[in-house]
Amino acid sequence: MKTLLAVFSGTGSALWAARQLAEGLGDCDIKPVTQCRPDSLGEYEGLGLVFPVHMWGPPTPVRRFARQAMGLAGKFVFGVAVHAGQVANALGLLAKDLRAAGGRLAAGFDLEQASNYLPWGEAAPSDQQAVLNAAARAKIAVIVAAIKARHASPYARGPLKHRLFLSGFINGLTRSVVLRMDRSFTVSDYCTACGLCARLCPVANIELVAGKPTWRQHCTQCYACLHWCPTAAIDYGPNTAGRARYHHLEVNLAGYLKFAESGRPGVMAPGS
């Protein structure tokens, strides 16, 4: 089954998961979801949407693509939600968006990885990340078997109170606010004007002005710019300075850039 893995990833966890899936499934294309055309699915029998959970839902580019995707009839469509402890109803929101496009979420899986949300705390140490990776790798083997068999199953979801409050109320309340939350990013004198942040932003939200990054208010809060900055010059709010940065242990900068820049130009902003 030729499969498109449409991936959103800021710090590599979802990209790593997609790579593991592709290795197990074979005959897969991995592409940034921001570079996937809704009318370009004809050659694929399967479609996998692999993404981190943001504000207890899929990132805006994932939801937009799911709502706009064409020709989903007859395809095995599945989701893989990467989270740091609570999937809530992220896959339920994805299923709703696919129904709007005439499709169906045949199966939905969740994987736990380390958190990259630095305002809430420092990145987990590498030994803890390795434990999470080992558990995720084992779970991916089970996921691969289910996808190969085209086994339809209920999607993973958290407790009812999390589905209603976190994915229902909080996600719905903050969806438009998130786009403008980039106003809290700051740049220190450690910035070397390398431009890396602008190159790797998955939604082209960063513009260099006099060599310094400025954010354009269509952010997804993926924190790629903050975590990949080679001099830790980018911070968010008052609490991230000095905290250890994160990227997946098995995804390096060169590999992430190759993924992030594939198919450019033409990255779609979250609201487009």
Secondary structure, DSSP 8 states (H G I E B T S, - for coil): --EEEEE--SSSHHHHHHHHHHHHH-SEEEEEGGG--TT--TT-SEEEEEEE-BTTB--HHHHHHHHH----TT-EEEEEEEESS--TTHHHHHHHHHHHTT----EEEEEE-----GGG-----HHHHHHHHHHHHHHHHHHHHHHHTT---------HHHIIIIIIIIHHHHHHHHTTGGGGEEE-TT-----HHHHH-TT--EEEETTEEEE-S------HHHHH-TT--EEETTS-TT------TT--HHHHHHHHTTT-S----TT-
